[in-house]
Amino acid sequence: MQVQRNGKWLSAMVGTECVMMSIETGNYVTLSRVGTRIWELIETPTAVSDLCAKLLEEFNVTPEICDAEVATFLAELAACRAITLSPAS
Amino acid sequence: MGRFLISHGRDVIFEPEHGAPLVECAIYLQGTVLGVLLNQRGKIVLHASAVEMGGKAVLFCGPSGEGKSTMAAALSMRGHRVIGDDVCAIGFDEKQRPVVSADARRLKLDDVCIDAMQLEAQRDEPAPGSKGKVYVNPPHGWNGHELLLGAIYMLQSGPEEIDHITQLPSATALRKLRDNAHRPTLVRRTGQTARYFEAAAQILRHANVFTISRHRDLSRLAGTAAMLEEHWRSIGLSNGQTNN
């Protein structure tokens, strides 16, 4: 599975959170520290497996939990139309 | 109504259409045109009233008719100085902290408010184009230098039995600040969305945004004002402390 940012977003750090606003829809999304790191890592289209591998290097988490939480997080971002998920090319 | 040319954050040239009532032009000049001028000066312009508390500015945002001027008047009756009404300009000082300028305006209130708050002695001329409202000189006004921004409240009313104040999470606060721009459509159409977003985030780094939910019964207004004063004490605003 490939993940890709969708649309134009403004972002700003407020405290420990990253708040983003879609220029097209005006929707707002708040990202935690880990969510912000994931957003950085998908600046260019990325395989979800590569994303998880990178997160396993950086955070103290088991592969199973990482895979599950990344899947949940990406589904939320997709619901906000912040990303698109497509089969790996 | 006419054509308006606003340039360099300083000059306004307008050409009324033949027969256009000048009073209508004056209202437009004091509202939309002033807002555009302040935007040209790099300000963030909110649809808000403002009072001074502990040497800082406290803003009240909300749609027309939600009670921004009434809240400012009620607080002025309790000794808080009114900084502005309706058009509130926020800039940033050399440390990038949000600051509010006084607009030296009179409050616009209706007869019911004036009677309820016993402001008859402060009554001035009728406010043109504002549905029967009249200008009221606030009992205490602030015409001094810029003040650091202390807090922003989003006014909302309903059948509340008990008034309450709630701090907004960051994303909601940013959305509310966007929606309470003086002329949100103008902000979008003049390509200032990103500037307003960045500025709203900078505001949020220094001042929290709250909703204040209350019943609109004027007999409860003094109680709401007292609750606000208690809230200011709890967030350290009454003695000049904040997270600035």
Interface residues (C-beta under 8 A of the other chain):
Chain A: L10 A12 M13 V14 G15 E17 V19 M21 I23 G26 Y28 V29 T30
Chain B: P169 S170 A171 T172 L174 R175 R178 T193 A194 F197 E198 A201 L204 R205
